[in-house]
Amino acid sequence: MTVAIDRATGKKRRGDREPKPGPAGRLRRGYQKHWYAYAMIAPVAVVLGVLVLYPLVYGLYLTLTDANSLNTARTIGVNHIDATYKFIGLDNYADILWGPTAYDRFWSHFIWTIVWTAACVALHYGIGLGLALLLNQKLRGRTLYRLILVLPWAVPTFVTVFGWRFMLADGGIINSMLDALHLPSPMWLEDTFWQRFAAIMVNTWCGVPFMMISLLGGLQAIDASLYEAAEMDGASAWQRFRFVTLPGLRSVSSTVVLLGIIWTFNQFAVIFLLFGNTAPDAQILVTWAYYLGFGQQPRDFAQSAAYGILLLAILIVFTSFYRRWLNRNEQQLAI
């Protein structure tokens, strides 16, 4: 119950409620109370709006047109050519998803992107967890091992990928070693199967250290008394791992797996630097979108932007279902 002031007597009386302020009033009151916080986040909001929101809105607009490098506005010398592209609605999305070349241009790359993401994240997590468990033990030289194992993540991606490209070339060290052992030397950079195998291998090399460091931090946060109690109860090593380690890593695992899926699904550098435009069947959706927009003539800006919007939609839908699935499991465990 609120307290009001009697106008006649100047005294407060109970029972009268003050009128609720409208949206403008609440906004003004919030600004007066938290103006410092608004001032601190304003530069970040402006930068995000310029670098993220504007390109996203403009890209969404391009998906509704037939824009390409022949009908967009451009300047050649002193001559300015106005844009001539027109609005076509959702035709780009229909052509990508259901058009006559939908399988070759979208669905085949979509299936390979799913396989690529699942294989890479599974290898990242499995190898990273194994190395984290090893480094969590009391080993001599453990700090040196951690430093060595984190190097692939510390080295810039383009240096790592170019190094692998040299090693996987026909005259590279990998095929030379296989020849010395009288084993068949695959065409890593020419054959579709081996191109995909090489891409997964290189991305695994680049991504395992992050997963290892994250899971190692989660392992060190698990209370050691839980292991002692399980050991006193006669639990085997596998039972301690299953009923203590994995539940203790649940929150860390759910976060790093989600990040790994998003990063791998949009992993541009490894595929592009390893193959460029020479491996059309090894291109994932994000590199295929780049090829449509910048790697062919005429450059198809509208279709490339439509691929970007579809990628964003796929990740938003997956993330929402993933979070719901995690929340449901947590509620079941709480019961």
C-alpha angles and dihedrals in degrees: 000000000000127000118233132186121244108231093211100049100021089231127130117250129191128232101047116109122211114237113260113249118245125242092276091050093048090048092050092047091048091050092049091050099041103025091129093057091048090051091052096051096040095087091049091048091050093049092047090048093052098041101034115014099044096047089046094052093043091047090051089052091051091054088064093056138059094242118162138150091277100054105033124098112274141159122231111187106309093338120097118203116201123225117267102179117123140211113267102167117216096345092113092057092046091050092048096047103032107011125120091265096038095118096048095042103036120001097050090051091044092054092047090048091054092048091046093050095046094046095046096046092046091051092044092053098040097047093037092052092048092051091044091053089049095049091046089066123088101262131162109250093016092147091054091050091051091051093050094046094050094052096089088059094045095051113084112263096237091055091051095046094047089050090053090046091056091047093048095049119110092262094035127124095259096057090040090056091047090050090050089054090048091243125138113269111221123221093245096178100034111039116073096225094048092043089058092043091051092048092053091046094051094045090049089053090052097043106041097078093059091050091046094052093046094049092044089057089050092050092052090052093059112102109252090214089071090062091046092052092047091049091049088052089056098253115164123231091262092050091050089050093047100042102030111022101041095045089046090053095046097104094042093044094051091052099045093044091053091048090046092052093049094046094045094045088055097035103141104159101061097050096039097045093043098049110004108194094328098092110055094168092052095053117114121212097271095050091043089054089052090050092053092049102038111005103064141046122273093029110226104216095171096053092043091052090047089055089052092052091048091051090051091048092049092051093046092051093045093048093050093050091044093053092047090050091051092048091050092051092048091051091050091050091049090055 
